[in-house]
Amino acid sequence: MTKIFQCFALVSCLCLVSATISSAAYTQQQCDKFYFSAQYDEAFQCIEFMATEGDPQSQFNLAVLYHLGQGVEKDTSKTILWLTRAAENGHPNAQFGVGAAYEAGFGVDKDLTTAVMWYIKAANQGHAAAQTNLGVMYGNGEGVERNSIEALKWFRLAASSGSDKAKRNAEVLAEHMSHEEILEADAMAAAWEPVFADNANSLPNSSVRK
C-alpha cells in the first residue's frame, strides 16, 4: 500500500492586497493578481497581514510562501508555524500538511501518533489524500493500532473522491480480508459523513495528487 506525499500546494484564493492599503480595499481579485502575476513581494505583504488577523486560508498560504521562498526567504520553522496555525483553525489542507510533516520529520521531530491525529482531522473533513494516508497508517499499524477494517473504510472514502491510489490500496488490502470484514468496512464507509470545522474553507479535490 502506498501513501500520498505532496509539497504544500497553493490552492483556492489569495485573499489580500498590500498591507499599506486600507483593509477595506482588500479584494480576492487584487490578491490573485499579485500572486499569479508573480508579484511575490506584494503578495507576501497581503498574505502576512491577513494571516496575523487569523484567516486560516491566509495562514496556509503564508506557510506556502515560506516553504517555496516566494516574496520571502525560505524558512522551514515559519512554514511549520503557519501551517500549524492554519491546521488548528480547521484548514484541511494544512491539517494534511502538518500530518505529513510529522510523518516525515520535516521541520519537526518525527511522530507517527501525531501524524495520525492530524490525518484524522483532515480525513474527517473529506480530504482524500489524508484519507489515503490514514488508510495506510491503519493498514500497517503506524502510529495507531493496526485495523484493516478501518483502513479499508478510509480507502473506500478516498476512492469515492477519485483517488486512484486509494482504489488500488483498497483492492490489495481486500485480498487479505474476510468477506465479513469487507462488508463491515463498506457499511462504515457508506454511513460516514464529513465533519467540517466551523471556520474551515472547503478545498477542491484537484489539490490532491492521485
N, C-alpha and C positions, 0 to 999 in steps of 0.2 A: 504494500500500500504506500502511496506517495502523498506528500503534502504540497501545499501551495505556498511558494515564497515569492515576495514581490517587494520592490522598493516602494516607499511611500509615494503614491501617485496623487498628483494634484487633481482633484475631481470637484465636480459641482462648480459653484461660482467663487470668485474672489470678490469679497463684498465691500471693499473700501477704496477711498482715494487718499491723497496725501493728507497727513495729519496737520499740515499747515492750513488746510481749508476747513471752514466751519463744518461740524459734524452733520449739519442739516443738508450739506451739499453732497454727502456721500451717496453714491448710487452703484448698484451692481454693474451697470454698463461701463461706468468710468473705470472701475477696478479691473474688469475684464480687459478693457482696452490697454491699461498699463501692463498687465501681465502678458497678455497674448501678443503685444507689440514689443515684447522683450524689454520694457522699461522697468527693470527689476528693482532699481533703487526706489522709484516711486511706489511700486507695488509693495515693497517691503515696509515702507513707512505706513501705508494704508493698513496692511495686514497686522502689523505690530500694534497699531493704535487700537484696532477692534479686538485683537486678541487680549490685550490688557483690560479691555472693557468687559471681557468674559464671554465673547462669542465663540462657541465651540468650533464652528467651521473655520473661523479665522485662526484659532489656536492650532487646528490641524494644518492649515495652510502655512502658518508660520513655521511649524516643525518641518514641513516640506522644504521651505526656503533655506532653513539652516542645514538640512540634510543635503540639498543639492548645491548650496553655495550661491544662490541667486539673490543678488541685492545685499548680500552679507557673506562674511567668511563662513565656511563650513564649520559646524560646531556640533559634535555628537551629543555633548551633555545638554545643550539647549534644544537639540532635536528631541531628545527623550523627555526633557522637562515639559515642552509644549505639547508633545504627543500625549503625555500622561494627563496633562490638564484637560485636553480635549476629550480624552477617554473617560476621565472622571465626570465630565459634563455630558456623557452619554453618546459621544460621536462613535458610530460603529466602525468606521474605517480606522479611527485612532485606536479603538479597543483592539482591533485585529493587529495593528502595528505594534502596540505595546506587548501583546501576547507573543508575536513573532520575535520581538527584541529579547524578551526573557527566555524564549526557547533557544535562541541562537547565542545569547550572551552578548548582544550588540548594545554597547553603552551601559549595560547593567550586568550584575552577576547572573549567570545562567541559573534559572529557577523554573523547572518544569511545572511545579504546582501552581506558581503564579501565572505562568503562561496559560495553563488550562483555565484558570479563573477568568482571565481576560478574553480568551477564546469563547468561553461560555456567554459572557456578556454580549459580545458581538454576534454570536450564533443565535442567541435568543431574539435578536433584532432582525434576523433573516440574512445575515452576511454569509454568502455562500462559501467564500474562502475560509472563513473561521469555522464554519460547519464542517468543511472537508478536513481541515487540520485537527479539529476536535474529534472527528471520527477516527482519525489515525491515532490520536493520543489514547482514546478509549480502546481501540483495537490492539495497541501494543502495550498498554498499561504504562504509559509515560506520564508521570505527574498525577496520575489518577489510577484507581484500581481497574484492572482490565475488565471490560464489559462489552462483549461482542454485540449484544442486542442494542445497547446504547450507541455503539459505533455505527451499526447499520442504519439506525434511525437517522443519525446526522448525515450519513452518506446519501440516504434517500432524499432528505430535505434539500441538500445541496444539489443533487442531481435534478431535482424538480425545478431548480432555478437555472438549469442549463449547464451545470459543471460536468464536463466530460470526464474529468479526473475522478470526481466523486462517483460517477456512474461506474467507472472501471473498478474503483476500490470496492464498491458495493458488490459487484459481480464476483470479485476474488474472495471477499470475506464470506459471502453467502455459500460458497462451495464448501466451507468448513463449519457450517451451522446446520442445526436440525430444522426440519420443516416447521416445527412449533416455534422455535426461536425466531425464524424469519417472519412468521405470521405476527408474533408479538411486536417485533421491531416495526413492521409495516403498519400495525394498528397504532403504535405510538406516534409514528410519523404522520399518519392521517389525522390524529387528534391534536397535533401540535398547532399552536397559534403563536405568532410573534408577539413579543413584549417590547414595545418601543419606549425608550426613555422620554420623559416629558419634554426635555429640551434638546433632543437629538434631531438632526436633519437626516431624513431618509436619503440614501445614496443609490445611484444606479448600479445594477449588477455588471454593467460594462466596465466598471473599475476593477473587476476581479479577473485575474488571469486564469483561464480554464485549461 
